[in-house]
């Protein structure tokens, strides 16, 4: 298994980073939060999980080993594949997910695209004894709901846009974020922001 990749960031896209390792570009699927920590041309280290399918090998990358472990534990629940596990980590930090499961917070789980009320109830039952206790992170969803502007801005800067372009894009998608029920989805906002930037160019 590939436990981590370390090298220069060669390219960034809305959901992927390419890290050059020994002359080979490794494409790594990442959440917006992880992508926002990366910069083109700068060294980076991503903890990774390799998902093997009949027709593909996909590498998922994370800022730390705890996030990687939670990603793999989430997939032990029935109906949770790598895409949904990554979506859960795009919305909530590992500790926020632990807290949601520990407190049976259905609302926190239904804030994730692709999880309905029944799915959330099922996940709460299955994950109850698997994720462990929270380590003392802020309340569920707080980092995303209060800081979506900062996360989105950082992700756009990481993708190579100027501060002014990032500011304008954040302002453009603000109505969409404020209209969203519950926690704004940074991944969806990033896609909307990129569309507004592409139209402006």
Protein Blocks (a to p, Z undefined) as FASTA:
>chain_A
ZZbdcdddfbdcfkbccddeehiacdddddfklmmmpcehiacdddddddddfkbccddd
dfbfklmmmmmmmmmpghiafklmmmmmmmpcfklmmmmmmnopaklmmmpghiafklmm
mmmmmmmmmnopaehiacehklmmmmmmmmmmmmmmmnopafklmmmmmmmmmmmmmmpg
hjadfklmmmmmmmmmmmmZZ
